[in-house]
Amino acid sequence: MSNWKADYVEANGIRIHYHRTGGAKPALVLCHGATDNGLCWTPLAQALEADYDLIMPDARGHGLSDAPETGYDARTLADDLAAFIMELGLSQPAVMGHSMGGATAAALAAWHPAFPGAIILEDPVIFGPPPVYATETEKAAALAERRAEFEKRQAQSHEALMAVCAEWFPKISQEACEHWAESKHQVRPQMTQVYVSMPNLADLFPLIPCPTLILKADADEAERKQQQAIADLLQDGNLVHVAGAGHNVRRDQFDITLGLIRDFLATLQT
């Protein structure tokens, strides 16, 4: 990591901070989940940097990127990502996203199809319709509840967050927990808007032309069938349920996830 580049670009009206492993290699842009930052991808980037140029932006409101009061809907996040890719001069990079980042990657591929060469979605949150709120008051209440959870977590000390990380992700390293804990103190409260602003992936998937790999948390047979029906809307997609994995697929089953990612990326080079 000592040789990784850290820098900013101006994209879609904000400054976006990122880390990059570099080298004349195929590019892979990694889009983190809500409340994480780009360095939360460190273990995966370290495993892949010999073969790929890993680019890890901090989404708006996260890490060291700008945190405007608005713009946490999928459309704006996808526009941020498209502008970021354009500013770096990347030509159809593969894009991987976890959770919120997965929704952003899917939105990019649907609404800016010329930008990604392929996408990998790590446990995208919404399989089926997003939450529907009967009134703006109900929506505001849901957002206030999310913000209260956020503020409670952010008030914890670094040591307390490290303990939470070790409990939630017993398989990851102390270095990975350090980045996770740091990200929780960097993130800004306005990003909680993403929780009431995510897209319906069933609407996006038919619009995505590029090869797509979905890495989904383990699920029972009924859930798998429901999720497969939505994945089948993709023009060129494959859904894999990872045994023993929860929402953080790569953190729960790193070696399996890494193998699936390598295999998928290898198909893009042929």
C-alpha positions as a Markdown table, in Angstrom:
| # | Residue | x | y | z |
|---|---|---|---|---|
| 1 | Met | 0.0 | 0.0 | 0.0 |
| 2 | Ser | 2.9 | 2.4 | 0.5 |
| 3 | Asn | 3.3 | 2.8 | -3.2 |
| 4 | Trp | -0.4 | 3.4 | -3.9 |
| 5 | Lys | -1.3 | 6.8 | -5.2 |
| 6 | Ala | -3.7 | 9.0 | -3.2 |
| 7 | Asp | -5.2 | 12.0 | -5.0 |
| 8 | Tyr | -8.3 | 14.0 | -5.9 |
| 9 | Val | -10.2 | 14.7 | -9.1 |
| 10 | Glu | -13.0 | 17.2 | -9.8 |
| 11 | Ala | -15.9 | 15.3 | -11.1 |
| 12 | Asn | -19.6 | 16.2 | -11.4 |
| 13 | Gly | -19.1 | 19.3 | -9.3 |
| 14 | Ile | -17.4 | 17.8 | -6.3 |
| 15 | Arg | -13.9 | 16.7 | -5.3 |
| 16 | Ile | -13.5 | 12.9 | -5.2 |
| 17 | His | -10.7 | 11.4 | -3.3 |
| 18 | Tyr | -9.2 | 8.1 | -4.4 |
| 19 | His | -6.4 | 5.6 | -4.0 |
| 20 | Arg | -4.9 | 3.8 | -6.9 |
| 21 | Thr | -2.5 | 0.9 | -7.1 |
| 22 | Gly | -1.3 | 1.9 | -10.7 |
| 23 | Gly | 0.6 | 0.2 | -13.5 |
| 24 | Ala | -0.1 | -0.6 | -17.1 |
| 25 | Lys | -2.7 | -3.2 | -16.3 |
| 26 | Pro | -6.5 | -3.6 | -16.8 |
| 27 | Ala | -8.4 | -1.2 | -14.6 |
| 28 | Leu | -10.8 | -2.2 | -11.9 |
| 29 | Val | -12.8 | 0.5 | -10.1 |
| 30 | Leu | -14.0 | -0.5 | -6.6 |
| 31 | Cys | -17.0 | 1.3 | -5.2 |
| 32 | His | -17.5 | 0.8 | -1.5 |
| 33 | Gly | -20.7 | 0.3 | 0.5 |
| 34 | Ala | -22.5 | 2.9 | 2.7 |
| 35 | Thr | -20.4 | 4.3 | 5.6 |
| 36 | Asp | -17.2 | 2.6 | 4.2 |
| 37 | Asn | -14.4 | 4.3 | 2.3 |
| 38 | Gly | -12.1 | 3.3 | -0.6 |
| 39 | Leu | -9.5 | 1.8 | 1.6 |
| 40 | Cys | -12.0 | -0.7 | 2.9 |
| 41 | Trp | -11.1 | -2.6 | -0.3 |
| 42 | Thr | -7.4 | -2.9 | 0.8 |
| 43 | Pro | -7.3 | -6.7 | 1.2 |
| 44 | Leu | -8.9 | -7.3 | -2.2 |
| 45 | Ala | -6.7 | -4.7 | -3.9 |
| 46 | Gln | -3.6 | -6.2 | -2.3 |
| 47 | Ala | -4.6 | -9.6 | -3.7 |
| 48 | Leu | -5.2 | -8.3 | -7.2 |
| 49 | Glu | -2.7 | -5.5 | -7.7 |
| 50 | Ala | -0.1 | -7.7 | -9.4 |
| 51 | Asp | -2.5 | -8.1 | -12.3 |
| 52 | Tyr | -4.9 | -5.2 | -12.2 |
| 53 | Asp | -4.8 | -1.4 | -11.6 |
| 54 | Leu | -7.2 | -1.0 | -8.7 |
| 55 | Ile | -8.9 | 2.4 | -8.3 |
| 56 | Met | -10.7 | 3.0 | -5.0 |
| 57 | Pro | -12.7 | 6.2 | -4.8 |
| 58 | Asp | -14.4 | 7.6 | -1.7 |
| 59 | Ala | -18.1 | 8.2 | -2.6 |
| 60 | Arg | -19.6 | 11.6 | -1.9 |
| 61 | Gly | -20.1 | 12.0 | 1.8 |
| 62 | His | -17.6 | 9.3 | 2.6 |
| 63 | Gly | -13.8 | 9.2 | 3.3 |
| 64 | Leu | -12.1 | 12.3 | 2.2 |
| 65 | Ser | -14.4 | 13.2 | -0.7 |
| 66 | Asp | -16.7 | 16.3 | -0.6 |
| 67 | Ala | -19.9 | 15.9 | 1.3 |
| 68 | Pro | -22.6 | 18.2 | -0.2 |
| 69 | Glu | -26.0 | 18.3 | 1.5 |
| 70 | Thr | -27.7 | 16.6 | -1.4 |
| 71 | Gly | -27.0 | 14.2 | -4.2 |
| 72 | Tyr | -27.2 | 10.8 | -2.5 |
| 73 | Asp | -29.7 | 9.3 | -4.9 |
| 74 | Ala | -28.6 | 6.6 | -7.4 |
| 75 | Arg | -28.7 | 8.9 | -10.4 |
| 76 | Thr | -26.3 | 11.4 | -8.9 |
| 77 | Leu | -24.0 | 8.7 | -7.5 |
| 78 | Ala | -23.9 | 7.1 | -11.0 |
| 79 | Asp | -23.2 | 10.5 | -12.5 |
| 80 | Asp | -20.3 | 11.0 | -10.0 |
| 81 | Leu | -18.8 | 7.7 | -11.0 |
| 82 | Ala | -19.2 | 8.3 | -14.7 |
| 83 | Ala | -17.5 | 11.7 | -14.4 |
| 84 | Phe | -14.7 | 10.2 | -12.2 |
| 85 | Ile | -14.0 | 7.5 | -14.8 |
| 86 | Met | -13.9 | 10.1 | -17.5 |
| 87 | Glu | -11.6 | 12.5 | -15.5 |
| 88 | Leu | -9.1 | 9.6 | -15.0 |
| 89 | Gly | -9.2 | 8.8 | -18.7 |
| 90 | Leu | -10.2 | 5.2 | -18.1 |
| 91 | Ser | -11.5 | 3.2 | -21.1 |
| 92 | Gln | -14.4 | 0.9 | -20.2 |
| 93 | Pro | -12.9 | -0.4 | -16.9 |
| 94 | Ala | -14.5 | -3.2 | -14.9 |
| 95 | Val | -16.4 | -1.8 | -12.0 |
| 96 | Met | -17.1 | -3.6 | -8.8 |
| 97 | Gly | -19.4 | -2.3 | -6.1 |
| 98 | His | -20.6 | -3.5 | -2.7 |
| 99 | Ser | -24.1 | -2.8 | -1.4 |
| 100 | Met | -24.6 | 0.9 | -2.1 |
| 101 | Gly | -21.6 | 0.7 | -4.4 |
| 102 | Gly | -23.2 | -2.2 | -6.2 |
| 103 | Ala | -26.4 | -0.1 | -6.8 |
| 104 | Thr | -24.1 | 2.7 | -8.1 |
| 105 | Ala | -22.3 | 0.3 | -10.4 |
| 106 | Ala | -25.6 | -1.1 | -11.7 |
| 107 | Ala | -27.0 | 2.4 | -12.2 |
| 108 | Leu | -23.8 | 3.4 | -14.1 |
| 109 | Ala | -24.1 | 0.4 | -16.4 |
| 110 | Ala | -27.8 | 1.1 | -17.0 |
| 111 | Trp | -27.7 | 4.9 | -17.5 |
| 112 | His | -24.1 | 5.3 | -18.8 |
| 113 | Pro | -23.6 | 2.0 | -20.7 |
| 114 | Ala | -20.6 | 3.3 | -22.6 |
| 115 | Phe | -18.5 | 3.6 | -19.4 |
| 116 | Pro | -18.1 | 0.2 | -17.8 |
| 117 | Gly | -16.7 | -2.8 | -19.6 |
| 118 | Ala | -18.2 | -5.1 | -17.0 |
| 119 | Ile | -19.6 | -4.9 | -13.5 |
| 120 | Ile | -19.4 | -7.1 | -10.4 |
| 121 | Leu | -22.1 | -6.6 | -7.8 |
| 122 | Glu | -21.3 | -7.7 | -4.3 |
| 123 | Asp | -24.6 | -8.4 | -2.5 |
| 124 | Pro | -26.6 | -5.6 | -4.0 |
| 125 | Val | -29.1 | -4.6 | -1.4 |
| 126 | Ile | -32.4 | -4.4 | -3.3 |
| 127 | Phe | -33.7 | -7.4 | -5.1 |
| 128 | Gly | -37.2 | -6.3 | -5.7 |
| 129 | Pro | -39.0 | -3.0 | -5.2 |
| 130 | Pro | -37.3 | -0.4 | -2.9 |
| 131 | Pro | -39.2 | 0.8 | 0.2 |
| 132 | Val | -42.3 | 2.7 | -0.6 |
| 133 | Tyr | -43.3 | 5.4 | 1.8 |
| 134 | Ala | -47.0 | 6.4 | 2.0 |
| 135 | Thr | -46.2 | 10.0 | 3.0 |
| 136 | Glu | -43.2 | 12.3 | 3.2 |
| 137 | Thr | -43.6 | 12.2 | 6.9 |
| 138 | Glu | -43.1 | 8.4 | 6.9 |
| 139 | Lys | -40.1 | 8.8 | 4.7 |
| 140 | Ala | -38.6 | 11.5 | 7.0 |
| 141 | Ala | -39.2 | 9.2 | 10.0 |
| 142 | Ala | -37.3 | 6.3 | 8.3 |
| 143 | Leu | -34.5 | 8.7 | 7.5 |
| 144 | Ala | -34.4 | 10.1 | 11.0 |
| 145 | Glu | -34.1 | 6.5 | 12.4 |
| 146 | Arg | -31.2 | 5.8 | 10.1 |
| 147 | Arg | -29.5 | 9.0 | 11.1 |
| 148 | Ala | -29.9 | 8.2 | 14.8 |
| 149 | Glu | -28.2 | 4.8 | 14.2 |
| 150 | Phe | -25.5 | 6.6 | 12.3 |
| 151 | Glu | -24.8 | 9.1 | 15.0 |
| 152 | Lys | -24.7 | 6.4 | 17.7 |
| 153 | Arg | -22.1 | 4.5 | 15.7 |
| 154 | Gln | -20.0 | 7.6 | 14.9 |
| 155 | Ala | -19.9 | 8.6 | 18.6 |
| 156 | Gln | -18.0 | 5.4 | 19.4 |
| 157 | Ser | -14.3 | 5.5 | 20.0 |
| 158 | His | -11.8 | 4.0 | 17.5 |
| 159 | Glu | -11.1 | 1.2 | 20.0 |
| 160 | Ala | -14.8 | 0.5 | 20.4 |
| 161 | Leu | -15.2 | 0.4 | 16.6 |
| 162 | Met | -12.3 | -2.0 | 16.3 |
| 163 | Ala | -14.0 | -4.3 | 18.7 |
| 164 | Val | -17.2 | -4.1 | 16.7 |
| 165 | Cys | -15.3 | -4.9 | 13.5 |
| 166 | Ala | -13.6 | -7.9 | 15.1 |
| 167 | Glu | -17.0 | -9.2 | 16.3 |
| 168 | Trp | -18.8 | -8.7 | 12.9 |
| 169 | Phe | -15.9 | -9.7 | 10.7 |
| 170 | Pro | -13.8 | -12.3 | 12.5 |
| 171 | Lys | -12.0 | -13.4 | 9.4 |
| 172 | Ile | -10.5 | -10.1 | 8.4 |
| 173 | Ser | -7.2 | -8.7 | 9.4 |
| 174 | Gln | -6.5 | -5.9 | 12.0 |
| 175 | Glu | -5.4 | -3.7 | 9.1 |
| 176 | Ala | -8.7 | -4.2 | 7.4 |
| 177 | Cys | -10.5 | -3.3 | 10.7 |
| 178 | Glu | -8.4 | -0.2 | 11.0 |
| 179 | His | -9.7 | 1.1 | 7.7 |
| 180 | Trp | -13.3 | 0.1 | 8.5 |
| 181 | Ala | -13.1 | 1.9 | 11.9 |
| 182 | Glu | -11.6 | 5.0 | 10.3 |
| 183 | Ser | -14.3 | 5.1 | 7.7 |
| 184 | Lys | -17.0 | 5.3 | 10.3 |
| 185 | His | -15.5 | 8.5 | 11.7 |
| 186 | Gln | -14.9 | 10.0 | 8.2 |
| 187 | Val | -18.5 | 9.5 | 6.9 |
| 188 | Arg | -20.9 | 12.4 | 7.0 |
| 189 | Pro | -24.5 | 12.2 | 8.3 |
| 190 | Gln | -26.1 | 13.5 | 5.1 |
| 191 | Met | -25.2 | 10.3 | 3.3 |
| 192 | Thr | -28.0 | 8.5 | 5.2 |
| 193 | Gln | -30.2 | 9.8 | 2.4 |
| 194 | Val | -29.0 | 6.8 | 0.3 |
| 195 | Tyr | -31.1 | 4.5 | 2.5 |
| 196 | Val | -34.3 | 6.0 | 1.1 |
| 197 | Ser | -33.1 | 6.7 | -2.4 |
| 198 | Met | -31.8 | 3.4 | -3.8 |
| 199 | Pro | -33.1 | 2.2 | -7.2 |
| 200 | Asn | -35.1 | -0.8 | -8.1 |
| 201 | Leu | -32.6 | -3.2 | -9.7 |
| 202 | Ala | -35.4 | -5.0 | -11.6 |
| 203 | Asp | -35.8 | -1.7 | -13.5 |
| 204 | Leu | -32.1 | -1.3 | -14.1 |
| 205 | Phe | -31.1 | -4.9 | -15.1 |
| 206 | Pro | -32.8 | -5.0 | -18.5 |
| 207 | Leu | -30.9 | -1.8 | -19.5 |
| 208 | Ile | -27.4 | -3.2 | -18.7 |
| 209 | Pro | -25.6 | -4.5 | -21.8 |
| 210 | Cys | -22.2 | -5.4 | -20.3 |
| 211 | Pro | -21.1 | -8.7 | -18.7 |
| 212 | Thr | -22.3 | -8.8 | -15.0 |
| 213 | Leu | -21.4 | -11.0 | -12.1 |
| 214 | Ile | -23.6 | -10.9 | -9.0 |
| 215 | Leu | -22.1 | -12.3 | -5.8 |
| 216 | Lys | -24.9 | -12.8 | -3.4 |
| 217 | Ala | -25.1 | -13.7 | 0.2 |
| 218 | Asp | -26.2 | -17.2 | 1.1 |
| 219 | Ala | -30.0 | -17.7 | 0.9 |
| 220 | Asp | -32.6 | -20.4 | 1.2 |
| 221 | Glu | -34.2 | -22.0 | -1.9 |
| 222 | Ala | -37.1 | -19.6 | -2.1 |
| 223 | Glu | -34.9 | -16.5 | -1.9 |
| 224 | Arg | -32.6 | -17.9 | -4.5 |
| 225 | Lys | -35.4 | -18.4 | -6.9 |
| 226 | Gln | -36.7 | -14.9 | -6.4 |
| 227 | Gln | -33.3 | -13.4 | -6.8 |
| 228 | Gln | -32.5 | -15.5 | -9.9 |
| 229 | Ala | -35.7 | -14.3 | -11.5 |
| 230 | Ile | -34.5 | -10.7 | -11.2 |
| 231 | Ala | -30.9 | -11.6 | -12.3 |
| 232 | Asp | -32.4 | -13.2 | -15.4 |
| 233 | Leu | -33.4 | -9.7 | -16.5 |
| 234 | Leu | -29.7 | -9.0 | -17.3 |
| 235 | Gln | -28.6 | -9.3 | -20.9 |
| 236 | Asp | -25.4 | -11.0 | -19.9 |
| 237 | Gly | -25.4 | -11.9 | -16.3 |
| 238 | Asn | -24.5 | -14.6 | -13.8 |
| 239 | Leu | -25.7 | -14.9 | -10.2 |
| 240 | Val | -23.6 | -16.8 | -7.7 |
| 241 | His | -24.7 | -17.4 | -4.1 |
| 242 | Val | -21.6 | -17.8 | -1.9 |
| 243 | Ala | -22.1 | -20.4 | 0.8 |
| 244 | Gly | -21.5 | -19.2 | 4.3 |
| 245 | Ala | -21.5 | -15.5 | 3.3 |
| 246 | Gly | -23.7 | -12.7 | 4.6 |
| 247 | His | -24.0 | -9.2 | 3.3 |
| 248 | Asn | -20.3 | -8.6 | 3.3 |
| 249 | Val | -19.5 | -11.5 | 0.9 |
| 250 | Arg | -15.8 | -10.8 | 0.5 |
| 251 | Arg | -15.2 | -10.3 | 4.2 |
| 252 | Asp | -17.0 | -13.5 | 5.1 |
| 253 | Gln | -15.6 | -15.7 | 2.4 |
| 254 | Phe | -12.6 | -13.9 | 1.0 |
| 255 | Asp | -10.8 | -16.8 | -0.8 |
| 256 | Ile | -14.0 | -18.0 | -2.6 |
| 257 | Thr | -14.9 | -14.4 | -3.5 |
| 258 | Leu | -11.4 | -13.7 | -4.8 |
| 259 | Gly | -11.5 | -16.8 | -7.0 |
| 260 | Leu | -14.9 | -15.9 | -8.5 |
| 261 | Ile | -13.7 | -12.4 | -9.3 |
| 262 | Arg | -10.5 | -13.7 | -10.9 |
| 263 | Asp | -12.4 | -16.1 | -13.0 |
| 264 | Phe | -14.8 | -13.5 | -14.2 |
| 265 | Leu | -12.2 | -10.9 | -14.9 |
| 266 | Ala | -10.2 | -13.5 | -16.9 |
| 267 | Thr | -13.1 | -14.0 | -19.2 |
| 268 | Leu | -12.9 | -10.3 | -20.2 |
| 269 | Gln | -9.4 | -10.7 | -21.4 |
| 270 | Thr | -10.2 | -13.5 | -23.9 |
